[in-house]
Amino acid sequence: MFSQGVPGDGGLKVLWIGHVVPAPQSSGSRVYSAQMAAALRRSGVGITFLGSRAPETTQEDLNQLDPSINWKAETVPERSLGLSLASPLPLVVARASPGRMVRCDRAGELRLRVGP
């Protein structure tokens, strides 16, 4: 798990659950997510970003992210493509849903709970 930074100083705190932690910044969606999170942080919002760690992501890639954001890069087991295609959900959600990411918070640092 990769983590750095300290979210907020008593102000607004946001848990951002993304499909992947935006590293390396090799696509438009990753660049957008990283820059949006950094802009929110600069405005005083404390951010914890939870996402899966892409197979191509290196520690060096993670070290290049904004250090004032608490990045949580988890290895999230994906459902099989066949089962995911049978789901009525969009493919990305069916393969690696936020619920799976939350359950991967092994250390329990975020104290997240899925459902009512």
C-alpha positions as CSV (number, residue, x, y, z in Angstrom):
1,M,0.0,0.0,0.0
2,F,1.2,3.5,-0.8
3,S,0.2,6.4,1.4
4,Q,1.5,9.9,2.0
5,G,0.4,13.3,3.1
6,V,-2.1,14.4,5.7
7,P,-5.7,15.1,4.8
8,G,-7.1,18.6,5.8
9,D,-6.6,20.5,9.0
10,G,-10.1,20.4,10.4
11,G,-11.7,21.6,7.2
12,L,-13.6,19.7,4.6
13,K,-12.4,16.2,4.0
14,V,-13.1,14.1,0.9
15,L,-12.8,10.4,0.2
16,W,-12.3,10.1,-3.5
17,I,-12.8,6.6,-4.8
18,G,-11.4,6.2,-8.3
19,H,-11.0,3.2,-10.6
20,V,-7.2,3.6,-10.5
21,V,-4.7,5.8,-8.7
22,P,-3.7,8.2,-11.4
23,A,-0.1,7.0,-11.8
24,P,1.5,6.8,-14.2
25,Q,-0.3,9.7,-15.9
26,S,-0.5,7.9,-19.2
27,S,-4.1,8.8,-20.2
28,G,-6.3,11.8,-20.1
29,S,-8.5,10.5,-17.3
30,R,-5.5,9.9,-15.0
31,V,-4.1,13.4,-15.7
32,Y,-7.6,14.9,-15.1
33,S,-8.1,13.0,-11.8
34,A,-4.6,13.9,-10.5
35,Q,-5.0,17.6,-11.5
36,M,-8.5,17.8,-10.1
37,A,-7.4,16.3,-6.8
38,A,-4.4,18.6,-6.6
39,A,-6.6,21.7,-7.3
40,L,-9.1,20.7,-4.5
41,R,-6.2,20.1,-2.1
42,R,-4.7,23.6,-3.0
43,S,-8.1,25.1,-2.1
44,G,-7.8,23.6,1.4
45,V,-9.8,20.4,1.0
46,G,-8.2,17.3,2.7
47,I,-8.2,14.4,0.2
48,T,-7.8,10.7,0.6
49,F,-7.8,9.1,-2.8
50,L,-8.5,5.3,-2.9
51,G,-8.0,3.4,-6.1
52,S,-6.6,0.3,-7.5
53,R,-3.0,0.1,-8.4
54,A,-2.6,-0.5,-12.2
55,P,-0.1,-3.4,-13.0
56,E,2.2,-0.9,-14.8
57,T,2.4,1.5,-11.9
58,T,5.8,1.7,-10.2
59,Q,6.8,3.2,-6.9
60,E,8.5,6.0,-8.9
61,D,5.2,6.8,-10.6
62,L,3.5,7.0,-7.2
63,N,6.2,9.2,-5.8
64,Q,5.5,11.8,-8.5
65,L,1.9,12.3,-7.3
66,D,1.0,15.4,-5.1
67,P,2.5,14.6,-1.7
68,S,-0.1,16.6,0.2
69,I,-2.8,14.1,-0.8
70,N,-3.2,10.8,1.0
71,W,-3.0,8.3,-1.9
72,K,-4.1,4.7,-1.2
73,A,-3.2,2.4,-4.0
74,E,-4.6,-1.1,-3.5
75,T,-4.2,-4.2,-5.5
76,V,-7.9,-5.0,-6.2
77,P,-8.8,-8.5,-7.4
78,E,-11.0,-8.1,-10.5
79,R,-14.0,-10.3,-11.4
80,S,-13.5,-12.4,-14.5
81,L,-14.4,-10.8,-17.8
82,G,-17.0,-13.4,-18.5
83,L,-18.9,-12.7,-15.3
84,S,-18.5,-9.0,-15.7
85,L,-20.0,-9.0,-19.2
86,A,-23.1,-10.8,-17.8
87,S,-23.6,-8.1,-15.3
88,P,-26.0,-5.2,-16.0
89,L,-23.4,-2.8,-14.6
90,P,-20.9,-0.9,-16.7
91,L,-17.8,-3.2,-17.3
92,V,-15.4,-1.1,-15.1
93,V,-17.8,-1.2,-12.2
94,A,-18.6,-4.9,-12.6
95,R,-14.9,-5.8,-12.7
96,A,-13.5,-3.6,-9.9
97,S,-16.3,-2.0,-8.0
98,P,-15.8,0.5,-5.1
99,G,-17.1,-2.2,-2.7
100,R,-14.1,-4.4,-3.6
101,M,-11.7,-1.5,-3.1
102,V,-13.2,-0.7,0.3
103,R,-12.8,-4.3,1.4
104,C,-9.2,-4.2,0.3
105,D,-8.4,-1.5,2.9
106,R,-6.5,-4.2,4.7
107,A,-5.2,-2.1,7.6
108,G,-8.6,-0.7,8.3
109,E,-7.2,2.8,8.3
110,L,-10.1,4.3,6.5
111,R,-12.8,2.6,8.6
112,L,-15.0,2.3,5.5
113,R,-18.3,0.5,5.4
114,V,-20.3,-0.5,2.3
115,G,-24.1,-0.5,2.5
116,P,-26.6,0.8,5.0
